[in-house]
């Protein structure tokens, strides 16, 4: 009889430990899955950011906006950023199929990326590529992908770009071919 009671006790104890272990795994999976769910979502986003003097600094429109606080990550679908500088010649519009913001500082744009001058009389009007990275504070752009572009009297292709939208300095890094257009 004591063997039977001892066997039942061992079976109950092992069952309890297995159930306790299974339940804690279920809880940890639920907690980790919540990090992958956005903290908030916005559809049809339209946002304007101003400087301390009240001047428009940035406008953002997007089809969908998802922010993940714990991951310090934001995903944006069909974004269009308009960046305003200190003078009219340094205003730029950047659009893509999607973008993501990492650490609230680094922007990565992917898919049919276009960087366009808002002022069309610049020597450089438009650059197109598949992917580009941008520091949101310094407005420095960089990519290693194939690029094409056009301006007032030029067309060019190449691979790689480093640009500062504030100073309007552009460096095309590799295999650049330029065609000057004569009117």
C-alpha positions as CSV (number, residue, x, y, z in Angstrom):
1,X,0.0,0.0,0.0
2,X,2.8,2.4,0.8
3,X,4.4,1.7,-2.6
4,X,1.1,2.6,-4.3
5,X,0.8,5.9,-2.3
6,X,4.4,6.7,-3.0
7,X,3.9,6.0,-6.7
8,X,0.8,8.2,-6.8
9,X,2.7,11.0,-5.0
10,X,5.7,10.8,-7.4
11,X,3.4,10.9,-10.4
12,X,1.5,13.9,-9.0
13,X,4.7,15.7,-8.2
14,X,6.2,15.1,-11.7
15,X,2.9,16.2,-13.3
16,X,2.8,19.4,-11.1
17,X,6.4,20.2,-12.1
18,X,5.8,19.6,-15.8
19,X,2.6,21.7,-15.7
20,X,4.5,24.5,-13.8
21,X,7.3,24.5,-16.4
22,X,4.9,24.5,-19.3
23,X,2.9,27.4,-17.8
24,X,6.0,29.5,-17.3
25,X,7.1,28.9,-21.0
26,X,3.6,30.0,-22.1
27,X,3.9,33.2,-20.1
28,X,7.4,34.0,-21.4
29,X,6.3,33.4,-25.0
30,X,3.4,35.8,-24.5
31,X,5.6,38.5,-23.0
32,X,8.2,38.2,-25.8
33,X,5.4,38.3,-28.5
34,X,4.1,41.5,-27.0
35,X,7.4,43.2,-27.9
36,X,6.7,42.4,-31.6
37,X,3.2,44.0,-31.5
38,X,3.2,47.8,-32.2
39,X,2.6,50.0,-29.2
40,X,0.5,52.2,-31.5
41,X,-0.5,52.4,-35.2
42,X,-1.7,55.3,-37.3
43,X,-3.3,55.1,-40.7
44,X,-3.2,58.1,-43.0
45,X,-0.6,60.0,-41.0
46,X,0.1,63.7,-41.6
47,X,2.6,65.3,-39.2
48,X,4.4,68.7,-39.2
49,X,7.4,69.4,-37.0
50,X,8.4,73.0,-36.2
51,X,11.7,74.6,-35.1
52,X,11.8,76.5,-31.8
53,X,11.4,79.7,-33.9
54,X,8.1,78.4,-35.3
55,X,9.5,77.6,-38.8
56,X,8.4,74.4,-40.5
57,X,11.3,71.8,-40.1
58,X,9.7,68.6,-41.5
59,X,6.5,67.3,-42.9
60,X,5.7,63.6,-43.0
61,X,2.8,61.9,-44.7
62,X,2.3,58.2,-44.7
63,X,-0.2,55.5,-45.5
64,X,0.6,53.5,-42.3
65,X,2.8,54.2,-39.2
66,X,3.7,51.6,-36.5
67,X,5.8,52.3,-33.5
68,X,7.5,49.7,-31.3
69,X,8.6,51.3,-28.1
70,X,10.5,48.4,-26.5
71,X,12.4,47.8,-29.8
72,X,13.0,51.5,-30.4
73,X,11.8,51.0,-33.9
74,X,9.2,52.6,-36.2
75,X,7.9,51.2,-39.5
76,X,6.3,53.5,-42.0
77,X,4.5,52.5,-45.2
78,X,4.5,54.8,-48.2
79,X,6.3,57.7,-46.5
80,X,6.9,61.1,-48.0
81,X,9.2,63.4,-46.0
82,X,9.5,67.1,-46.9
83,X,12.6,68.6,-45.2
84,X,12.8,72.4,-44.9
85,X,16.2,74.1,-44.6
86,X,17.3,77.6,-43.6
87,X,16.8,78.8,-47.2
88,X,14.4,77.8,-50.0
89,X,17.1,76.1,-52.0
90,X,17.7,73.5,-49.3
91,X,14.1,72.1,-49.3
92,X,13.9,68.4,-50.2
93,X,11.2,65.8,-50.6
94,X,12.1,62.1,-49.9
95,X,9.6,59.3,-50.7
96,X,9.8,55.5,-50.7
97,X,7.6,52.4,-50.5
98,X,8.6,51.9,-46.9
99,X,10.9,53.3,-44.2
100,X,12.0,52.5,-40.7
101,X,13.4,54.7,-37.9
102,X,16.0,53.2,-35.6
103,X,16.9,54.7,-32.2
104,X,14.8,57.8,-33.1
105,X,17.8,59.0,-35.1
106,X,18.5,56.8,-38.2
107,X,16.1,56.6,-41.1
108,X,16.3,53.8,-43.7
109,X,14.1,54.1,-46.8
110,X,13.6,51.1,-49.1
111,X,11.9,50.6,-52.5
112,X,11.6,53.2,-55.2
113,X,13.3,55.9,-53.2
114,X,13.2,59.4,-54.6
115,X,15.1,62.4,-53.3
116,X,13.7,65.5,-55.1
117,X,14.5,69.2,-54.8
118,X,11.4,71.2,-54.0
119,X,13.0,74.1,-55.8
120,X,13.2,72.9,-59.4
121,X,15.9,75.4,-60.5
122,X,18.7,73.7,-58.6
123,X,21.5,72.1,-60.6
124,X,20.3,68.7,-59.1
125,X,16.5,68.1,-59.2
126,X,16.0,64.3,-58.5
127,X,17.9,61.2,-57.5
128,X,16.4,57.7,-57.6
129,X,17.6,54.5,-55.9
130,X,16.4,51.3,-54.2
131,X,17.6,52.1,-50.7
132,X,19.1,55.0,-48.7
133,X,20.0,55.8,-45.1
134,X,19.7,59.2,-43.4
135,X,20.7,60.7,-40.1
136,X,17.7,62.7,-39.0
137,X,19.7,65.3,-37.1
138,X,22.4,66.0,-39.6
139,X,20.4,65.2,-42.8
140,X,23.3,63.3,-44.2
141,X,22.3,60.6,-46.7
142,X,24.3,57.5,-47.8
143,X,23.7,54.5,-50.0
144,X,25.8,51.9,-51.9
145,X,23.0,51.0,-54.3
146,X,22.6,52.0,-58.0
147,X,21.5,55.6,-58.5
148,X,20.1,57.6,-61.3
149,X,19.5,61.3,-61.3
150,X,18.8,64.5,-63.2
151,X,19.2,68.2,-62.9
152,X,18.9,71.4,-64.7
153,X,21.3,70.4,-67.5
154,X,22.6,66.9,-66.5
155,X,21.6,63.3,-66.3
156,X,23.8,60.8,-64.4
157,X,24.0,57.2,-63.2
158,X,26.3,55.6,-60.7
159,X,26.6,53.4,-57.7
160,X,26.8,54.9,-54.2
161,X,26.0,58.3,-52.8
162,X,27.0,60.5,-49.9
163,X,25.1,63.7,-49.5
164,X,24.4,66.5,-47.0
165,X,21.1,68.1,-47.7
166,X,21.9,71.1,-45.4
167,X,25.0,72.1,-47.3
168,X,23.9,70.7,-50.6
169,X,27.1,68.7,-51.0
170,X,26.7,65.5,-53.1
171,X,29.4,62.9,-53.7
172,X,28.7,60.1,-56.2
173,X,31.1,57.4,-55.1
174,X,31.4,54.8,-57.9
175,X,31.0,54.2,-61.6
176,X,29.5,57.6,-62.3
177,X,28.5,58.4,-65.8
178,X,27.2,61.9,-66.6
179,X,25.6,63.3,-69.6
180,X,25.4,67.1,-70.0
181,X,22.3,68.3,-71.8
182,X,22.6,71.2,-74.2
183,X,19.5,73.3,-74.9
